[in-house]
Amino acid sequence: PEAIGSGLTLTGVDFTVIGILPAGFVFPRGVDVFTALGTRPGLATNRTVFLQVIGRLRPDVSRGQAAGELDGIVSRQQAQRAGSNVEDQAAALTPLREHVLGNARVIAALLFAGAVVLLLVAIVNLSGLLATGAARRGGEVALRLGLGASTRDLLRQFAAEGLVLATLGAIVGIGLAAAILDAVVALAPDGIARIASASIDGRSLLFAAGCLVAVTLAIGCVPLMTVGAPSIEALLRGSAAGVGGSTRAARFGGALLTVEVAGTAALLIVAGALTVSFLNLHRADLGFDRESVLTAFVNPSRVRYPDAAARRRFFRDVIARLEAKAEVDAAGAALLRPLEGVIGWDLPYRLPSQTAEDAAGNSILNLEVVTPAWFEAIGTPLLAGRGFTEADDLYVSRAESHPSAPASMKSAVGRGPPESMEPAPERQPLVAIVSESVAREMFGSVRAAIGQRFIGGRNVPRSYRIVGVVADGRYRRVRETSGDVFLPYTQTAIPLRYVGVRTTAGPAAARAVLRRALAEVDPEQPMSADLTTAELVERALSRERFQSALLLPFGVGSALLAALGVFGMVSDTANRRLRELALRQALGASRSRVLAELLRSTLACVLAGVCAGALLAVAASRALSLELFEIGLADPWIVVAVCSLILGVSVVACIGPAARVGRLDVGTMLRE
């Protein structure tokens, strides 16, 4: 409360603190101070397109009705502001929850799917354990049924036994969740809203209790399905009843094992594909150096630097100071740094030989404004032509737009260069550097683009001559290049926002050097969001890393449980058939043939489960296609690797029971 009424200076403007928000208020992300929109310059012009509006719907208004009303408002604005940026804009109505959660829904769905598969595998194992015990107690079950016990009584008994196991598992699971929750929160990407406040509360415990009830009922029903309801006559026949119950239990156990392996295989294939996708992204050529480069947000005060010329002088002085430092190899500035986000400046274009209709199919380019040494600073190679120089210094006014550019040339999204350009004392050509993909789209090759012209812009299209081609970079998305066109900062009033410094002295030294250079030019100029390019890449890949880090443990845990299930099935089969196997050996069957007979049915179930799991993963490929990079769920290497892993683990799990059968003393077994 003491802060209320105190003064605060931001970028040279004095403000008064009138309110304090709760510490947990984190929308929008990364915002610490809110100021009134007020009479900000430019709000009354036709070029204001940067605002996002939040509204609350009345209870009696549907989302569709609101969207229709919003479209009507936009249509009226377009009619009133013909020739402005509003004319080609559209309004999108997005629920706030959807906007805040964003891709977190995908992460939550993958995490929940992994947990469900692991739970199902655990249920199958427990069910198999109880089914085996029930098969051995077939006589007891038959006797109780013969004496008047109902199926409900038996279900109650088996459910009580399952409840003990499920409760122990739930207690261990809750304790494990509490132990790893902090690690999960630490790994979570920034885009997940309120992840830092995640905790095991009453709702979590209630959900765990619901799972406990479901597991208890599931594993309680399985024993009844294996032993059936033998009559008292079957009980009196003794061995016949035992054989029938054992056969039923074996078949049901095989079916459970198939389901268990199928879920494990599908989960491992998905986890493996996501991990390989993450590694592919991490190894991808992003068009800039990931090492030795520091970037920082630097926004000169509009009070001290009121016009474009003053801001250009500020950045020119800062870059000169940085280049004079011994620790700095190169320094530059740009409108937006790589991987800063999907929001950017869009530039529609057409070639001189194209009509407006022909140009409708052209890509919308990502517009960047840079200083001459920007490419050297961030490590983007120049493939052909030349870079910018300080001699590229023409400022173009509205009257100097290209005369042949059609007024109807518009862009569907984004923002173009501002109308206000400073007049130049001499007319020099407007120049541009394009990325490799843009050069190939425009003129078919990198070399052919040098010296060619294109017409870019929306309301005031201008003719640019291409003087250089650089490697494709990932300025907006880490998964794809947006197709970039670069303008020299001396030929536009679009502001620079980020400074890049290349140094081998390390991030800490680079930050100190940048702060010193800023202080030498303007002691009051702050910098923020100082991140190395490596940190930018890590931030961009945080969601993919989080998905892999969560799903892989689920897959490994599921594989271990499946191996335990294989071990249990083979052991149970061996125990039930010891006398039979001894008799077969006594009658002349070789030991290897007996072992093959023992393992054949189990490995057949495993193989069937692996095939079913692979089909499940392929079926899910469409839903996960946007999450994968340069790989698919049907990738043969992933499928073969997972199948080999599961089969190998299953064979290892069979070694113990098989060795026991191999050491079988035939004479002793026959005497028993």
C-alpha positions as CSV (number, residue, x, y, z in Angstrom):
1,P,0.0,0.0,0.0
2,E,2.9,2.4,0.6
3,A,3.6,2.3,-3.1
4,I,0.3,3.9,-4.0
5,G,0.8,7.5,-5.2
6,S,4.5,7.1,-5.6
7,G,6.2,8.3,-8.8
8,L,7.8,6.0,-11.5
9,T,9.7,6.9,-14.6
10,L,9.5,4.6,-17.6
11,T,11.4,5.3,-20.8
12,G,11.6,8.9,-19.9
13,V,7.9,9.4,-19.0
14,D,6.7,10.0,-15.5
15,F,3.9,7.9,-14.1
16,T,2.0,7.7,-10.8
17,V,1.3,4.3,-9.2
18,I,-2.4,4.0,-8.6
19,G,-2.9,0.3,-8.0
20,I,-1.1,-3.0,-7.3
21,L,-2.2,-6.3,-8.7
22,P,-2.0,-9.7,-6.8
23,A,1.3,-11.6,-7.1
24,G,-0.5,-14.4,-8.9
25,F,-1.8,-12.2,-11.7
26,V,0.3,-13.3,-14.7
27,F,-1.7,-12.3,-17.8
28,P,-0.3,-11.3,-20.2
29,R,2.9,-13.2,-19.5
30,G,6.0,-11.3,-18.9
31,V,4.3,-8.0,-18.1
32,D,5.3,-6.2,-14.9
33,V,3.8,-2.7,-15.3
34,F,0.5,-1.6,-16.9
35,T,-0.1,1.9,-18.2
36,A,-3.2,3.5,-19.5
37,L,-3.5,3.5,-23.3
38,G,-4.7,7.1,-23.1
39,T,-3.7,9.3,-26.0
40,R,-0.8,7.3,-27.2
41,P,0.5,8.7,-30.6
42,G,-0.9,6.8,-33.5
43,L,-4.2,5.6,-32.0
44,A,-6.2,8.1,-34.0
45,T,-4.5,7.1,-37.3
46,N,-5.7,4.5,-39.8
47,R,-2.6,2.4,-39.2
48,T,-3.2,1.2,-35.6
49,V,-3.4,-2.6,-35.8
50,F,-1.5,-3.7,-32.8
51,L,-4.2,-3.9,-30.1
52,Q,-5.9,-7.0,-28.7
53,V,-9.3,-6.5,-27.1
54,I,-10.7,-8.5,-24.2
55,G,-14.4,-8.6,-23.6
56,R,-16.9,-10.5,-21.4
57,L,-19.9,-12.0,-23.1
58,R,-23.3,-11.5,-21.6
59,P,-24.8,-14.8,-20.3
60,D,-27.5,-14.7,-23.0
61,V,-25.1,-14.2,-25.9
62,S,-23.4,-17.1,-27.7
63,R,-20.0,-17.2,-29.2
64,G,-21.4,-17.3,-32.7
65,Q,-23.6,-14.3,-32.0
66,A,-20.6,-12.3,-30.7
67,A,-18.5,-13.3,-33.7
68,G,-21.2,-12.1,-36.1
69,E,-21.5,-8.8,-34.3
70,L,-17.7,-8.4,-34.3
71,D,-17.6,-9.0,-38.1
72,G,-20.2,-6.3,-38.5
73,I,-18.1,-3.8,-36.6
74,V,-15.1,-4.7,-38.7
75,S,-17.1,-4.3,-41.9
76,R,-18.2,-0.8,-40.9
77,Q,-14.7,0.2,-40.0
78,Q,-13.5,-1.0,-43.4
79,A,-16.1,1.0,-45.1
80,Q,-15.3,4.1,-43.2
81,R,-11.5,3.8,-43.5
82,A,-11.0,2.8,-47.1
83,G,-7.4,2.7,-48.1
84,S,-6.1,2.0,-44.6
85,N,-4.7,-1.1,-43.0
86,V,-8.2,-1.8,-41.6
87,E,-9.5,-2.6,-45.1
88,D,-7.8,-6.0,-45.3
89,Q,-7.9,-7.0,-41.6
90,A,-10.2,-9.5,-40.0
91,A,-11.3,-10.1,-36.4
92,A,-10.9,-13.4,-34.7
93,L,-12.9,-14.3,-31.6
94,T,-11.0,-16.6,-29.3
95,P,-12.1,-17.8,-25.8
96,L,-9.6,-16.5,-23.2
97,R,-9.1,-20.0,-21.8
98,E,-8.1,-21.2,-25.2
99,H,-5.8,-18.2,-25.7
100,V,-4.1,-18.7,-22.4
101,L,-3.7,-22.5,-22.5
102,G,-2.7,-22.6,-26.2
103,N,-0.5,-25.6,-26.9
104,A,-0.6,-26.7,-23.2
105,R,-3.7,-28.7,-24.2
106,V,-1.6,-30.9,-26.4
107,I,1.0,-31.4,-23.6
108,A,-1.8,-32.2,-21.1
109,A,-3.4,-34.7,-23.5
110,L,-0.1,-36.5,-24.1
111,L,0.7,-36.6,-20.4
112,F,-2.7,-37.9,-19.6
113,A,-2.5,-40.5,-22.3
114,G,0.8,-41.7,-21.0
115,A,-0.5,-41.9,-17.5
116,V,-3.6,-43.9,-18.7
117,V,-1.5,-46.4,-20.6
118,L,0.8,-46.9,-17.6
119,L,-2.3,-47.3,-15.4
120,L,-3.8,-49.9,-17.7
121,V,-0.6,-51.8,-17.8
122,A,-0.5,-51.9,-14.0
123,I,-4.1,-53.0,-13.9
124,V,-3.4,-55.8,-16.4
125,N,-0.5,-57.0,-14.3
126,L,-2.5,-57.0,-11.1
127,S,-5.4,-58.7,-12.9
128,G,-3.1,-61.3,-14.1
129,L,-1.7,-61.9,-10.6
130,L,-5.2,-62.3,-9.1
131,A,-6.4,-64.4,-12.0
132,T,-3.5,-66.8,-11.5
133,G,-4.3,-67.0,-7.8
134,A,-8.0,-67.6,-8.6
135,A,-7.1,-70.4,-11.0
136,R,-5.1,-72.2,-8.3
137,R,-8.1,-71.7,-6.0
138,G,-10.6,-73.1,-8.5
139,G,-11.6,-75.8,-6.0
140,E,-12.3,-73.3,-3.3
141,V,-14.4,-71.2,-5.7
142,A,-16.4,-74.2,-6.8
143,L,-17.0,-75.3,-3.3
144,R,-18.2,-71.9,-2.2
145,L,-20.5,-71.7,-5.2
146,G,-21.8,-75.2,-4.5
147,L,-22.5,-74.2,-0.9
148,G,-24.7,-71.3,-1.9
149,A,-22.3,-68.4,-2.3
150,S,-23.4,-65.9,-5.0
151,T,-21.2,-64.3,-7.7
152,R,-21.6,-61.0,-5.8
153,D,-20.0,-62.7,-2.7
154,L,-17.1,-63.9,-4.8
155,L,-16.7,-60.4,-6.4
156,R,-16.7,-58.8,-3.0
157,Q,-13.9,-61.2,-1.9
158,F,-11.7,-60.7,-4.9
159,A,-12.4,-56.9,-4.8
160,A,-11.3,-56.8,-1.2
161,E,-8.0,-58.6,-2.1
162,G,-7.6,-56.2,-5.0
163,L,-8.3,-53.2,-2.8
164,V,-5.4,-54.0,-0.6
165,L,-3.0,-54.0,-3.6
166,A,-4.6,-51.0,-5.2
167,T,-4.5,-49.0,-2.0
168,L,-0.8,-49.7,-1.5
169,G,-0.2,-48.7,-5.1
170,A,-2.2,-45.5,-4.7
171,I,-0.2,-44.5,-1.6
172,V,3.1,-45.1,-3.3
173,G,1.9,-43.2,-6.4
174,I,0.8,-40.2,-4.5
175,G,4.1,-40.1,-2.7
176,L,6.0,-40.4,-5.9
177,A,3.9,-37.7,-7.5
178,A,4.7,-35.3,-4.6
179,A,8.4,-36.1,-4.9
180,I,8.6,-35.4,-8.7
181,L,6.2,-32.5,-8.9
182,D,8.9,-29.9,-8.4
183,A,11.0,-31.5,-11.2
184,V,8.0,-31.5,-13.6
185,V,7.3,-27.8,-12.9
186,A,10.9,-27.0,-13.4
187,L,10.9,-28.7,-16.8
188,A,7.7,-27.1,-17.9
189,P,7.8,-24.5,-20.7
190,D,6.8,-20.9,-20.0
191,G,3.7,-21.3,-22.1
192,I,1.8,-23.4,-19.6
193,A,-0.4,-21.0,-17.6
194,R,-0.1,-21.2,-13.7
195,I,2.1,-24.3,-13.9
196,A,4.2,-22.8,-11.0
197,S,1.2,-23.1,-8.7
198,A,0.6,-26.8,-9.5
199,S,0.2,-28.8,-6.3
200,I,-1.4,-32.0,-5.0
201,D,-4.6,-30.7,-3.5
202,G,-8.0,-32.1,-2.6
203,R,-9.0,-32.4,-6.3
204,S,-5.9,-34.4,-7.0
205,L,-6.6,-36.7,-4.1
206,L,-10.2,-37.1,-5.2
207,F,-9.2,-38.1,-8.7
208,A,-6.7,-40.6,-7.2
209,A,-9.5,-42.0,-5.1
210,G,-11.7,-42.4,-8.2
211,C,-8.9,-44.2,-9.9
212,L,-8.5,-46.4,-6.9
213,V,-12.2,-47.5,-7.0
214,A,-12.0,-48.1,-10.8
215,V,-8.9,-50.2,-10.4
216,T,-10.4,-52.2,-7.5
217,L,-13.5,-53.0,-9.5
218,A,-11.5,-53.9,-12.6
219,I,-9.1,-56.3,-11.0
220,G,-11.9,-57.7,-8.8
221,C,-13.9,-58.8,-11.9
222,V,-11.0,-60.6,-13.6
223,P,-10.7,-63.6,-11.4
224,L,-14.3,-64.5,-11.8
225,M,-13.9,-64.3,-15.6
226,T,-11.0,-66.8,-15.4
227,V,-12.5,-69.4,-13.0
228,G,-16.1,-69.2,-14.3
229,A,-18.7,-70.9,-12.2
230,P,-18.0,-74.6,-12.0
231,S,-20.6,-76.9,-10.5
232,I,-20.3,-79.1,-7.5
233,E,-19.9,-82.1,-9.8
234,A,-16.8,-80.5,-11.3
235,L,-15.4,-80.0,-7.9
236,L,-15.9,-83.7,-7.2
237,R,-14.0,-84.5,-10.4
238,G,-11.1,-82.6,-9.0
239,S,-8.4,-82.6,-11.6
240,A,-10.7,-82.1,-14.5
241,A,-12.0,-78.9,-12.9
242,G,-8.4,-77.8,-12.3
243,V,-7.5,-78.4,-15.9
244,G,-10.5,-76.4,-17.2
245,G,-9.8,-73.5,-14.9
246,S,-6.1,-73.5,-15.8
247,T,-6.9,-73.5,-19.5
248,R,-9.3,-70.6,-19.1
249,A,-6.8,-68.7,-16.9
250,A,-4.0,-69.3,-19.5
251,R,-6.2,-67.9,-22.3
252,F,-7.3,-64.9,-20.4
253,G,-3.8,-64.2,-19.2
254,G,-2.6,-64.3,-22.8
255,A,-5.3,-61.8,-23.8
256,L,-4.3,-59.5,-21.0
257,L,-0.6,-59.8,-21.9
258,T,-1.4,-58.9,-25.5
259,V,-3.3,-55.8,-24.4
260,E,-0.5,-54.8,-22.1
261,V,2.2,-55.1,-24.7
262,A,0.0,-53.2,-27.3
263,G,-0.3,-50.2,-24.9
264,T,3.4,-50.3,-24.1
265,A,4.4,-50.5,-27.8
266,A,2.1,-47.6,-28.8
267,L,3.4,-45.5,-25.9
268,L,7.0,-46.2,-26.7
269,I,6.5,-45.5,-30.4
270,V,4.9,-42.1,-29.7
271,A,7.6,-41.3,-27.0
272,G,10.4,-42.3,-29.4
273,A,9.0,-40.3,-32.3
274,L,8.6,-37.2,-30.1
275,T,12.2,-37.6,-28.8
276,V,13.6,-38.1,-32.3
277,S,11.6,-35.1,-33.5
278,F,13.1,-33.0,-30.6
279,L,16.6,-34.1,-31.6
280,N,15.9,-33.3,-35.2
281,L,14.8,-29.8,-34.2
282,H,17.9,-29.4,-32.0
283,R,20.2,-30.4,-34.8
284,A,18.4,-28.3,-37.5
285,D,20.2,-25.5,-39.2
286,L,18.4,-22.4,-37.9
287,G,20.3,-20.0,-40.0
288,F,22.2,-18.3,-37.2
289,D,25.0,-19.2,-34.7
290,R,23.8,-20.8,-31.5
291,E,27.0,-20.0,-29.6
292,S,28.8,-16.8,-28.6
293,V,25.9,-14.4,-29.5
294,L,24.0,-12.3,-27.0
295,T,20.8,-10.5,-27.9
296,A,18.9,-7.9,-25.8
297,F,15.8,-5.8,-26.1
298,V,16.7,-2.1,-26.3
299,N,13.8,0.4,-26.7
300,P,15.0,4.1,-26.8
301,S,12.7,6.5,-25.0
302,R,10.4,8.4,-27.3
303,V,10.9,11.4,-25.1
304,R,14.6,11.6,-25.6
305,Y,14.5,10.2,-29.1
306,P,11.3,11.6,-30.6
307,D,11.8,10.8,-34.3
308,A,13.2,8.1,-36.5
309,A,16.4,10.0,-37.2
310,A,17.2,10.3,-33.5
311,R,16.6,6.7,-32.9
312,R,18.9,5.7,-35.9
313,R,21.7,7.9,-34.5
314,F,21.2,6.2,-31.1
315,F,21.7,2.7,-32.5
316,R,24.5,3.8,-34.8
317,D,26.4,5.2,-31.7
318,V,25.7,2.1,-29.6
319,I,26.9,-0.3,-32.4
320,A,30.0,1.9,-32.8
321,R,30.8,1.7,-29.1
322,L,30.3,-2.0,-29.1
323,E,32.5,-2.6,-32.1
324,A,35.3,-0.6,-30.4
325,K,35.3,-3.0,-27.5
326,A,38.1,-5.6,-27.5
327,E,35.7,-8.3,-26.3
328,V,33.3,-7.8,-29.2
329,D,33.8,-9.6,-32.6
330,A,30.7,-8.1,-34.2
331,A,27.6,-6.1,-33.2
332,G,24.3,-5.2,-34.9
333,A,20.7,-4.4,-34.3
334,A,17.4,-5.6,-35.8
335,L,13.7,-5.1,-35.6
336,L,13.1,-8.6,-34.2
337,R,15.6,-11.2,-33.2
338,P,15.2,-14.9,-34.3
339,L,12.6,-17.0,-32.5
340,E,11.1,-14.1,-30.7
341,G,7.6,-15.2,-31.6
342,V,5.0,-15.7,-34.4
343,I,4.0,-12.1,-34.3
344,G,6.0,-10.0,-36.8
345,W,5.9,-7.5,-39.7
346,D,4.4,-9.0,-42.9
347,L,5.3,-7.8,-46.3
348,P,3.3,-8.8,-49.4
349,Y,5.1,-8.6,-52.7
350,R,4.8,-9.0,-56.4
351,L,7.3,-9.1,-59.3
352,P,7.2,-6.3,-61.9
353,S,5.9,-8.8,-64.4
354,Q,3.0,-9.9,-62.2
355,T,-0.4,-8.5,-62.0
356,A,-2.3,-8.1,-58.7
357,E,-4.2,-11.3,-59.5
358,D,-0.9,-13.2,-60.3
359,A,0.6,-11.9,-57.0
360,A,-2.3,-13.3,-54.9
361,G,-0.5,-16.7,-54.7
362,N,2.8,-15.2,-53.5
363,S,4.0,-15.9,-50.0
364,I,3.7,-13.2,-47.4
365,L,7.3,-12.4,-46.4
366,N,8.6,-11.8,-42.9
367,L,10.0,-8.2,-42.8
368,E,13.1,-7.4,-40.8
369,V,15.0,-4.2,-40.5
370,V,18.7,-4.5,-39.7
371,T,22.0,-2.6,-39.4
372,P,24.9,-3.5,-41.8
373,A,26.7,-5.9,-39.4
374,W,23.6,-7.8,-38.1
375,F,24.2,-10.9,-40.2
376,E,27.8,-11.0,-39.1
377,A,26.8,-10.5,-35.5
378,I,24.4,-13.5,-35.3
379,G,26.3,-15.7,-37.8
380,T,24.0,-15.8,-40.8
381,P,26.1,-16.5,-43.9
382,L,25.8,-14.3,-47.0
383,L,25.3,-16.6,-49.9
384,A,25.5,-14.1,-52.8
385,G,25.8,-10.4,-53.4
386,R,26.7,-7.9,-50.8
387,G,25.5,-6.8,-47.4
388,F,24.2,-3.4,-46.4
389,T,26.4,-0.4,-45.8
390,E,25.8,3.0,-44.2
391,A,25.7,4.4,-47.8
392,D,22.3,2.8,-48.3
393,D,20.7,5.9,-46.7
394,L,17.7,7.0,-48.7
395,Y,14.5,7.9,-46.7
396,V,11.5,7.6,-49.0
397,S,8.3,9.8,-48.5
398,R,4.8,8.7,-49.4
399,A,5.0,10.6,-52.8
400,E,8.0,8.5,-53.8
401,S,6.1,5.2,-53.9
402,H,6.4,3.0,-57.0
403,P,4.1,4.5,-59.7
404,S,3.2,1.2,-61.2
405,A,2.2,-0.5,-58.0
406,P,-1.5,-1.3,-57.9
407,A,-3.4,0.3,-55.1
408,S,-5.4,-2.9,-54.6
409,M,-2.4,-4.9,-53.5
410,K,-3.2,-6.0,-50.0
411,S,-2.0,-8.4,-47.3
412,A,-4.4,-10.7,-45.4
413,V,-2.5,-10.6,-42.2
414,G,0.1,-8.6,-40.3
415,R,1.5,-5.2,-40.7
416,G,3.5,-3.5,-43.4
417,P,6.0,-0.6,-43.5
418,P,4.6,2.6,-42.0
419,E,3.5,5.4,-44.3
420,S,5.7,8.1,-42.8
421,M,9.2,7.9,-44.4
422,E,11.7,10.8,-44.2
423,P,12.5,12.6,-47.5
424,A,16.0,12.2,-48.7
425,P,18.2,14.9,-50.2
426,E,19.1,12.6,-53.1
427,R,17.3,9.8,-54.7
428,Q,19.1,6.5,-54.2
429,P,17.7,3.0,-54.9
430,L,15.8,1.2,-52.3
431,V,17.7,-2.1,-51.6
432,A,16.9,-5.3,-49.9
433,I,18.5,-8.6,-48.9
434,V,16.3,-11.7,-49.1
435,S,16.7,-15.2,-47.7
436,E,17.5,-18.2,-49.9
437,S,13.9,-19.6,-50.0
438,V,12.6,-16.2,-51.1
439,A,15.2,-15.9,-53.8
440,R,14.2,-19.3,-55.2
441,E,10.5,-18.5,-55.0
442,M,11.0,-15.2,-56.8
443,F,13.6,-16.0,-59.4
444,G,14.4,-19.7,-59.3
445,S,17.9,-19.6,-57.8
446,V,20.1,-17.6,-55.5
447,R,22.4,-16.1,-58.2
448,A,19.5,-15.1,-60.4
449,A,18.0,-13.0,-57.7
450,I,21.0,-10.6,-57.4
451,G,20.1,-7.2,-59.1
452,Q,16.5,-8.1,-59.6
453,R,13.6,-6.0,-58.4
454,F,10.4,-6.8,-56.5
455,I,7.5,-4.5,-55.4
456,G,6.8,-4.8,-51.7
457,G,4.3,-3.2,-49.3
458,R,0.6,-2.8,-48.8
459,N,-0.7,0.7,-48.8
460,V,2.4,2.3,-50.3
461,P,4.2,-0.3,-52.4
462,R,7.8,0.4,-53.3
463,S,10.3,-1.1,-55.7
464,Y,13.3,-2.8,-54.0
465,R,16.5,-4.0,-55.7
466,I,17.9,-7.2,-54.3
467,V,21.6,-6.7,-53.5
468,G,22.2,-9.9,-51.4
469,V,20.9,-13.3,-50.4
470,V,21.5,-14.9,-47.0
471,A,20.8,-18.3,-45.6
472,D,17.2,-19.1,-44.4
473,G,16.7,-18.3,-40.8
474,R,14.0,-19.2,-38.2
475,Y,12.8,-15.8,-37.1
476,R,9.2,-16.7,-36.2
477,R,9.0,-20.5,-35.8
478,V,11.6,-23.0,-35.0
479,R,10.1,-25.6,-37.3
480,E,10.1,-23.6,-40.5
481,T,11.5,-20.6,-42.2
482,S,9.0,-17.8,-42.8
483,G,10.8,-16.4,-45.9
484,D,12.6,-13.2,-44.9
485,V,13.3,-9.9,-46.5
486,F,15.7,-7.5,-44.8
487,L,15.7,-3.7,-45.3
488,P,18.5,-1.4,-44.2
489,Y,17.7,0.6,-41.1
490,T,18.8,3.8,-42.9
491,Q,16.0,3.5,-45.5
492,T,13.0,3.1,-43.2
493,A,11.4,4.6,-40.2
494,I,10.5,1.1,-38.8
495,P,12.2,1.0,-35.4
496,L,15.0,-1.2,-34.3
497,R,14.3,-3.2,-31.1
498,Y,17.1,-5.7,-30.5
499,V,20.9,-5.6,-30.3
500,G,23.0,-8.6,-31.1
501,V,26.6,-9.0,-29.9
502,R,29.1,-11.7,-30.9
503,T,31.8,-12.3,-28.4
504,T,33.9,-15.2,-27.2
505,A,34.1,-13.8,-23.7
506,G,31.0,-15.6,-22.5
507,P,27.4,-14.4,-21.8
508,A,28.2,-12.6,-18.5
509,A,31.0,-10.6,-20.1
510,A,28.8,-9.8,-23.2
511,R,26.0,-8.5,-20.9
512,A,28.5,-6.2,-19.1
513,V,29.9,-4.9,-22.4
514,L,26.5,-4.2,-23.7
515,R,25.5,-2.3,-20.5
516,R,28.6,-0.2,-20.7
517,A,28.1,0.7,-24.3
518,L,24.5,1.7,-23.6
519,A,25.6,3.8,-20.6
520,E,28.2,5.5,-22.6
521,V,25.6,6.6,-25.2
522,D,22.7,7.2,-22.7
523,P,23.1,6.5,-19.0
524,E,19.3,6.2,-18.6
525,Q,18.8,3.7,-21.3
526,P,17.9,0.2,-19.9
527,M,18.0,-3.2,-21.6
528,S,15.9,-6.2,-20.9
529,A,15.2,-9.8,-22.2
530,D,18.9,-10.4,-22.6
531,L,19.3,-13.9,-23.9
532,T,21.9,-15.8,-25.9
533,T,20.9,-17.4,-29.1
534,A,21.4,-20.7,-27.4
535,E,18.9,-19.7,-24.8
536,L,16.5,-18.5,-27.5
537,V,16.7,-22.0,-29.1
538,E,16.2,-23.7,-25.7
539,R,13.2,-21.5,-25.0
540,A,11.7,-22.3,-28.4
541,L,12.2,-26.1,-27.9
542,S,11.1,-26.1,-24.3
543,R,7.7,-27.6,-25.2
544,E,9.2,-30.4,-27.2
545,R,11.7,-31.2,-24.5
546,F,9.0,-31.3,-21.9
547,Q,6.9,-33.7,-23.9
548,S,9.8,-36.1,-24.4
549,A,10.9,-35.8,-20.8
550,L,7.5,-36.8,-19.6
551,L,6.5,-39.5,-22.1
552,L,9.8,-41.4,-22.1
553,P,9.6,-42.3,-18.4
554,F,6.0,-43.5,-18.9
555,G,7.2,-45.6,-21.9
556,V,10.1,-47.1,-19.9
557,G,7.9,-47.8,-16.9
558,S,5.3,-49.4,-19.1
559,A,8.0,-51.6,-20.7
560,L,9.3,-52.7,-17.3
561,L,5.7,-53.6,-16.2
562,A,5.2,-55.5,-19.5
563,A,8.4,-57.4,-18.8
564,L,7.1,-58.2,-15.4
565,G,3.9,-59.4,-16.9
566,V,5.8,-61.7,-19.4
567,F,7.8,-63.1,-16.5
568,G,4.7,-63.8,-14.5
569,M,2.9,-65.5,-17.4
570,V,5.8,-67.7,-18.2
571,S,6.4,-68.6,-14.6
572,D,2.7,-69.4,-14.1
573,T,2.6,-71.5,-17.2
574,A,5.8,-73.4,-16.1
575,N,4.3,-74.1,-12.7
576,R,1.1,-75.4,-14.1
577,R,2.8,-77.6,-16.6
578,L,5.8,-79.0,-14.7
579,R,4.5,-82.5,-14.6
580,E,3.4,-82.4,-18.2
581,L,6.8,-81.1,-19.3
582,A,8.6,-83.8,-17.2
583,L,6.4,-86.5,-18.8
584,R,7.2,-85.2,-22.3
585,Q,10.9,-85.3,-21.6
586,A,10.5,-88.8,-20.2
587,L,8.8,-89.9,-23.4
588,G,11.8,-88.6,-25.5
589,A,11.1,-85.0,-26.2
590,S,14.3,-82.9,-26.2
591,R,14.8,-80.2,-23.6
592,S,15.0,-77.5,-26.3
593,R,11.7,-78.6,-27.8
594,V,10.1,-78.5,-24.4
595,L,11.4,-75.0,-23.8
596,A,10.2,-73.9,-27.2
597,E,6.7,-75.3,-26.5
598,L,6.7,-73.4,-23.2
599,L,7.7,-70.0,-24.6
600,R,5.8,-70.2,-27.9
601,S,2.4,-69.1,-26.6
602,T,3.9,-66.3,-24.5
603,L,6.0,-64.8,-27.3
604,A,3.1,-65.1,-29.7
605,C,1.0,-62.9,-27.4
606,V,3.9,-60.5,-27.2
607,L,4.3,-60.4,-31.0
608,A,0.5,-59.9,-31.4
609,G,0.6,-57.0,-28.9
610,V,3.6,-55.4,-30.6
611,C,1.8,-55.4,-33.9
612,A,-1.4,-54.1,-32.4
613,G,0.6,-51.3,-30.7
614,A,2.2,-50.3,-33.9
615,L,-1.2,-50.1,-35.6
616,L,-2.5,-47.9,-32.7
617,A,0.5,-45.6,-33.0
618,V,0.0,-45.3,-36.8
619,A,-3.7,-44.6,-36.2
620,A,-2.7,-41.7,-33.9
621,S,-0.2,-40.2,-36.4
622,R,-2.7,-37.7,-37.9
623,A,-3.5,-36.3,-34.4
624,L,0.2,-35.9,-33.6
625,S,1.5,-34.9,-37.1
626,L,1.9,-31.2,-36.0
627,E,4.0,-32.2,-33.1
628,L,6.6,-34.1,-35.1
629,F,9.5,-32.7,-37.2
630,E,11.0,-34.6,-40.0
631,I,9.7,-37.9,-38.7
632,G,6.4,-39.8,-38.4
633,L,4.9,-42.3,-36.1
634,A,5.0,-44.8,-39.0
635,D,8.8,-44.3,-39.3
636,P,10.2,-47.8,-39.9
637,W,13.3,-47.2,-37.7
638,I,11.2,-46.2,-34.7
639,V,8.7,-49.1,-35.1
640,V,11.5,-51.7,-35.6
641,A,13.5,-50.3,-32.6
642,V,10.5,-50.4,-30.3
643,C,9.4,-53.9,-31.5
644,S,13.0,-55.2,-31.0
645,L,13.2,-53.6,-27.6
646,I,9.9,-55.2,-26.4
647,L,10.8,-58.6,-27.9
648,G,14.2,-58.4,-26.4
649,V,12.9,-57.5,-22.9
650,S,10.3,-60.3,-23.2
651,V,13.0,-62.9,-24.1
652,V,15.1,-61.7,-21.1
653,A,12.0,-62.0,-18.9
654,C,11.6,-65.6,-20.0
655,I,15.1,-66.6,-19.1
656,G,14.4,-67.3,-15.4
657,P,11.4,-69.5,-15.8
658,A,12.9,-71.3,-18.8
659,A,16.1,-72.0,-16.9
660,R,14.0,-73.5,-14.1
661,V,12.4,-75.8,-16.6
662,G,15.8,-76.6,-18.1
663,R,17.0,-77.8,-14.7
664,L,14.0,-80.0,-14.2
665,D,14.7,-83.4,-12.6
666,V,12.4,-85.6,-14.6
667,G,12.7,-88.6,-12.2
668,T,11.9,-86.5,-9.2
669,M,8.9,-84.9,-10.9
670,L,7.5,-88.3,-12.0
671,R,7.9,-89.8,-8.5
672,E,5.9,-86.8,-7.1
